[in-house]
Amino acid sequence: MIASDMWRTLMAVHESDREDLMKEATALRRRCELSLPDDDNTVIAGFHEDGRFSLFFGADPAFHFDDVGRLRRGFCCGDLYRTQGKTLARLTRHREAGKSHLLRHDLTPEELATFLGTMDQRLIHLQDCLQSDSFIMGQQIPATPSLIPNILNSLTLIGSRAERLAPAIKG
């Protein structure tokens, strides 16, 4: 599945709020589902063939990173976010008279800091749960070896990046 096809699939998953992300996230060649304490949403963590890392906290939010831990895309509160290199563009779906288009707003420095801070809270909580072994592993594809060490490495890499955003996505 090419990246744009996966993106459309993930948008469809989000819009219909279907819960079988494990089945539908086929571009994540290695993936697992995790249940965390005090969280009703299942976390899907996975890796693309080229090393990119994605996290889904239920259908919303979701975060997609490049192979060196910089944020490329995200979903949060029903909006799509895409890196512009120095900030994120929030793309809000607007529907009218049978048409749908995306309204773009480039985040201010304050809005970007809030978005990244909220994302970091989720990532730190996930990392803490994995490090303290306070999670329940659901299915994993492939079944072995465990993806937990890879996920922890990715979370550490993301947390250590001075440059938080990937270069702007072309198109």
Residue frames relative to the residue before (quaternion, step in Angstrom):
aa qw qx qy qz dx dy dz
M 1.0000 0.0000 0.0000 0.0000 0.00 0.00 0.00
I 0.3606 -0.7303 0.5306 0.2346 3.60 -0.76 0.94
A 0.7038 -0.5110 0.2923 0.3976 3.55 -1.21 0.56
S 0.6733 0.4917 -0.3232 0.4477 3.60 0.87 -0.84
D 0.6205 0.5251 -0.3431 0.4706 3.60 1.09 -0.67
M 0.6413 0.5111 -0.3319 0.4662 3.58 0.96 -0.83
W 0.6365 0.5402 -0.3312 0.4397 3.57 0.96 -0.86
R 0.6544 0.4957 -0.3145 0.4766 3.60 0.96 -0.87
T 0.6296 0.5300 -0.3329 0.4603 3.59 1.02 -0.79
L 0.6817 0.4817 -0.2933 0.4661 3.57 0.90 -0.91
M 0.6096 0.5231 -0.3560 0.4775 3.59 1.06 -0.66
A 0.6538 0.5056 -0.3205 0.4627 3.61 0.94 -0.83
V 0.6123 0.5354 -0.3489 0.4655 3.58 1.00 -0.76
H 0.6725 0.5000 -0.3030 0.4539 3.55 0.88 -0.95
E 0.6912 0.5032 -0.3027 0.4212 3.56 0.77 -0.98
S 0.7532 0.3644 -0.2265 0.4986 3.59 0.89 -0.78
D 0.3510 -0.7798 0.4583 0.2421 3.55 1.36 -0.05
R 0.2405 0.7642 -0.5576 0.2174 3.57 0.99 0.79
E 0.4029 -0.7636 0.4672 0.1907 3.54 -1.06 0.74
D 0.6261 0.5628 -0.3584 0.4035 3.63 1.13 -0.16
L 0.0098 0.8358 -0.5461 0.0552 3.55 0.65 1.14
M 0.5753 0.5900 -0.3866 0.4141 3.60 1.06 -0.62
K 0.6906 0.4753 -0.2737 0.4714 3.56 0.92 -0.88
E 0.7591 0.4321 -0.2117 0.4384 3.56 0.90 -0.94
A 0.6512 0.5206 -0.3243 0.4470 3.61 1.11 -0.47
T 0.0659 0.8641 -0.4949 0.0634 3.57 0.85 1.00
A 0.5707 0.5771 -0.3954 0.4300 3.62 1.17 -0.32
L 0.6068 0.4848 -0.3514 0.5228 3.58 1.29 -0.27
R 0.2713 -0.8195 0.4855 0.1383 3.55 -0.01 1.31
R 0.7462 0.1694 -0.1068 0.6349 3.55 1.19 -0.68
R 0.1893 0.7919 -0.5528 0.1773 3.56 -0.61 1.13
C 0.0574 -0.7825 0.6187 0.0393 3.52 -1.28 0.44
E 0.3171 -0.7105 0.5882 0.2206 3.52 -1.32 0.34
L 0.1188 -0.7965 0.5928 0.0003 3.50 -1.01 0.96
S 0.1876 -0.7324 0.6406 0.1343 3.55 -1.14 0.71
L 0.1734 -0.7908 0.5836 0.0626 3.54 -0.85 1.06
P 0.5680 -0.5850 0.4338 0.3835 3.60 -1.10 0.54
D 0.8427 0.1635 -0.1433 0.4926 3.57 -1.14 0.71
D 0.6540 0.4413 -0.3334 0.5162 3.59 1.11 0.65
D 0.3257 -0.7760 0.5123 0.1711 3.57 -0.57 1.16
N 0.6483 0.5230 -0.3158 0.4544 3.59 1.20 -0.43
T 0.3956 -0.6661 0.5758 0.2613 3.52 -1.15 0.68
V 0.2981 -0.7287 0.5887 0.1833 3.55 -1.02 0.83
I 0.1255 -0.7425 0.6536 0.0763 3.54 -0.98 0.94
A 0.0342 -0.7804 0.6239 -0.0230 3.55 -0.77 1.10
G 0.1686 0.8199 -0.5319 0.1285 3.56 -0.84 0.87
F 0.3492 -0.7334 0.5633 0.1512 3.46 -1.40 0.40
H 0.3857 -0.6763 0.5819 0.2351 3.53 -1.07 0.85
E 0.6822 -0.4908 0.3503 0.4135 3.55 -1.24 0.35
D 0.7218 0.4397 -0.2441 0.4756 3.60 1.05 -0.74
G 0.6665 -0.5467 0.2928 0.4138 3.61 1.23 0.27
R 0.4775 0.6503 -0.4661 0.3631 3.61 1.19 -0.09
F 0.2763 -0.7742 0.5614 0.0955 3.55 -1.12 0.83
S 0.0515 -0.7979 0.6006 0.0028 3.58 -0.98 0.89
L 0.1027 -0.7712 0.6271 0.0379 3.53 -1.20 0.73
F 0.0798 -0.7646 0.6391 0.0225 3.53 -1.00 0.95
F 0.1453 -0.7535 0.6368 0.0749 3.55 -0.79 1.05
G 0.7292 -0.1883 0.0699 0.6541 3.52 0.43 1.30
A 0.7462 -0.3447 0.2772 0.4976 3.57 -1.07 -0.67
D 0.7899 0.0625 0.0032 0.6100 3.60 1.20 -0.45
P 0.5525 -0.2516 -0.7884 0.0989 1.62 -1.49 2.02
A 0.1754 -0.7353 0.6406 0.1353 3.51 -1.42 0.16
F 0.1089 -0.7897 0.6031 0.0277 3.55 -1.09 0.78
H 0.1131 -0.7886 0.6041 0.0199 3.56 -0.97 0.96
F 0.1300 -0.8179 0.5604 0.0055 3.55 -0.72 1.16
D 0.4838 -0.6289 0.5045 0.3405 3.55 -1.20 0.42
D 0.7293 -0.4671 0.2835 0.4117 3.58 -1.27 0.07
V 0.7172 0.3778 -0.2663 0.5215 3.62 1.25 -0.09
G 0.6758 -0.5753 0.2697 0.3737 3.59 1.19 0.58
R 0.5241 0.6115 -0.4347 0.4031 3.59 1.19 0.35
L 0.5254 -0.6525 0.4561 0.3004 3.56 -1.03 0.85
R 0.1884 -0.7763 0.5957 0.0838 3.57 -0.92 1.02
R 0.8031 -0.0522 0.1147 0.5823 3.55 0.79 -1.11
G 0.0134 0.7895 -0.6130 -0.0250 3.50 -1.31 0.26
F 0.2286 -0.6926 0.6569 0.1911 3.49 -1.42 0.23
C 0.1650 0.7738 -0.6012 0.1125 3.54 -0.92 0.83
C 0.8502 -0.0102 -0.0395 0.5249 3.56 -0.87 1.04
G 0.7358 -0.4512 0.2253 0.4520 3.56 0.99 0.86
D 0.6612 0.4806 -0.3124 0.4841 3.60 1.25 -0.06
L 0.4023 -0.6761 0.5722 0.2318 3.50 -1.28 0.61
Y 0.1098 -0.7736 0.6212 0.0601 3.57 -1.02 0.81
R 0.0409 -0.7987 0.6001 -0.0168 3.56 -0.98 0.89
T 0.5068 -0.6666 0.4503 0.3099 3.56 -0.91 0.90
Q 0.1629 -0.7448 0.6400 0.0960 3.50 -1.21 0.73
G 0.6440 -0.5118 0.3068 0.4788 3.56 1.31 0.28
K 0.8171 0.1674 -0.0613 0.5482 3.58 0.64 -1.15
T 0.7765 0.0753 -0.0530 0.6233 3.58 1.26 -0.35
L 0.4669 -0.6191 0.5271 0.3475 3.54 -1.33 -0.24
A 0.2929 -0.6914 0.6237 0.2175 3.53 -1.21 0.57
R 0.2442 -0.7302 0.6190 0.1552 3.56 -0.94 0.94
L 0.1152 -0.7883 0.6037 0.0284 3.55 -0.74 1.11
T 0.0944 -0.8061 0.5842 -0.0008 3.55 -0.50 1.24
R 0.3866 -0.7206 0.5295 0.2256 3.55 -0.80 1.05
H 0.0625 -0.7797 0.6230 -0.0054 3.54 -0.88 1.05
R 0.1020 -0.8044 0.5850 0.0186 3.56 -0.74 1.09
E 0.1735 0.7554 -0.6220 0.1115 3.50 -1.11 0.81
A 0.8701 -0.0054 -0.0188 0.4925 3.55 -1.07 0.83
G 0.7516 -0.4197 0.2244 0.4568 3.57 0.77 1.02
K 0.6457 0.4748 -0.3244 0.5025 3.59 1.27 0.12
S 0.1282 -0.7686 0.6225 0.0730 3.51 -1.22 0.55
H 0.1131 0.7774 -0.6158 0.0614 3.56 -0.95 0.83
L 0.4551 -0.6835 0.5081 0.2599 3.53 -1.30 0.39
L 0.2433 -0.7410 0.6108 0.1364 3.54 -0.96 0.96
R 0.2272 -0.8086 0.5348 0.0928 3.58 -0.72 1.07
H 0.0287 0.7507 -0.6592 0.0313 3.52 -1.14 0.86
D 0.2741 -0.7438 0.5854 0.1700 3.59 -0.69 1.07
L 0.4652 -0.7087 0.4590 0.2658 3.56 -0.76 1.08
T 0.4517 -0.6327 0.5559 0.2943 3.53 -1.16 0.69
P 0.6746 -0.4703 0.3486 0.4496 3.62 -1.18 0.21
E 0.6536 0.5083 -0.3154 0.4636 3.60 1.01 -0.75
E 0.6575 0.4980 -0.3056 0.4757 3.59 0.96 -0.83
L 0.6314 0.5235 -0.3266 0.4696 3.58 1.04 -0.77
A 0.6488 0.5158 -0.3168 0.4612 3.59 0.93 -0.88
T 0.6466 0.5100 -0.3159 0.4712 3.60 1.00 -0.81
F 0.6476 0.5150 -0.3161 0.4641 3.59 0.91 -0.91
L 0.6992 0.4646 -0.2776 0.4672 3.60 0.79 -1.00
G 0.6283 0.5374 -0.3341 0.4526 3.59 1.04 -0.71
T 0.6533 0.4994 -0.3012 0.4828 3.58 0.99 -0.85
M 0.6368 0.5152 -0.3181 0.4773 3.58 0.99 -0.84
D 0.6563 0.5282 -0.3107 0.4401 3.59 0.89 -0.95
Q 0.6123 0.5459 -0.3539 0.4493 3.60 1.01 -0.74
R 0.6536 0.5039 -0.3057 0.4748 3.59 0.95 -0.85
L 0.6905 0.4900 -0.2860 0.4487 3.56 0.85 -0.97
I 0.6451 0.5106 -0.3174 0.4716 3.59 1.00 -0.80
H 0.6372 0.5143 -0.3334 0.4673 3.59 0.96 -0.81
L 0.6475 0.5058 -0.3177 0.4732 3.59 0.92 -0.86
Q 0.6626 0.5064 -0.3065 0.4589 3.59 0.87 -0.91
D 0.6451 0.5162 -0.3185 0.4646 3.59 0.94 -0.86
C 0.6605 0.5048 -0.3085 0.4623 3.60 0.93 -0.88
L 0.6694 0.4881 -0.3093 0.4670 3.60 0.94 -0.82
Q 0.6749 0.5004 -0.2991 0.4525 3.59 0.93 -0.86
S 0.7334 0.3956 -0.2313 0.5020 3.60 1.05 -0.70
D 0.4166 -0.7340 0.4373 0.3105 3.56 1.34 0.13
S 0.4704 0.6524 -0.4601 0.3761 3.59 1.06 0.77
F 0.5127 0.5658 -0.4631 0.4500 3.52 0.52 1.30
I 0.2931 -0.7073 0.6018 0.2271 3.54 -1.28 0.24
M 0.3152 -0.7451 0.5612 0.1747 3.54 -0.81 1.05
G 0.2486 -0.7283 0.6211 0.1483 3.55 -0.91 0.96
Q 0.7864 -0.2417 0.1903 0.5356 3.54 -0.90 -0.82
Q 0.1323 -0.7558 0.6362 0.0804 3.51 -1.31 0.48
I 0.0991 -0.7766 0.6214 0.0310 3.55 -1.03 0.87
P 0.4801 -0.3616 -0.7622 0.2404 1.59 -1.05 2.28
A 0.7020 -0.5224 0.3028 0.3775 3.55 -1.24 0.48
T 0.7922 0.0611 -0.0292 0.6065 3.59 1.09 -0.62
P 0.5901 -0.1641 -0.7888 -0.0517 1.58 -2.24 1.11
S 0.7013 -0.4589 0.3324 0.4326 3.57 -1.27 0.27
L 0.3727 -0.7350 0.5275 0.2065 3.56 -1.03 0.85
I 0.4393 0.7301 -0.4489 0.2693 3.60 1.22 -0.28
P 0.6653 0.4788 -0.3445 0.4576 3.69 0.79 -0.76
N 0.6472 0.5134 -0.3216 0.4627 3.62 1.01 -0.75
I 0.6421 0.5141 -0.3198 0.4703 3.58 1.01 -0.82
L 0.6524 0.5050 -0.3138 0.4699 3.59 0.94 -0.87
N 0.6340 0.5194 -0.3313 0.4675 3.60 0.98 -0.77
S 0.6621 0.5009 -0.3058 0.4661 3.58 0.95 -0.86
L 0.6536 0.5054 -0.3172 0.4656 3.60 0.95 -0.82
T 0.6322 0.5156 -0.3237 0.4793 3.59 1.04 -0.75
L 0.6444 0.5193 -0.3130 0.4660 3.58 0.96 -0.87
I 0.6519 0.5120 -0.3122 0.4641 3.59 0.89 -0.92
G 0.7016 0.4846 -0.2628 0.4515 3.57 0.91 -0.95
S 0.6954 0.4781 -0.2751 0.4606 3.58 1.16 -0.49
R 0.5229 0.6694 -0.3986 0.3459 3.61 1.25 -0.23
A 0.3296 -0.7014 0.5943 0.2150 3.56 -0.93 0.91
E 0.7063 0.3619 -0.2166 0.5685 3.55 1.09 -0.81
R 0.2257 -0.8491 0.4691 0.0899 3.57 -0.17 1.29
L 0.7657 0.3508 -0.1747 0.5100 3.59 1.08 -0.71
A 0.4907 -0.6330 0.5221 0.2933 3.52 -1.12 0.79
P 0.6301 -0.4877 0.4075 0.4462 3.60 -1.22 0.22
A 0.6709 -0.5049 0.3588 0.4078 3.55 -1.23 0.51
I 0.4059 -0.6847 0.5522 0.2478 3.54 -1.07 0.83
K 0.4048 -0.7220 0.5063 0.2420 3.56 -0.79 1.01
G 0.7052 0.4575 -0.3441 0.4183 3.53 -1.16 0.67
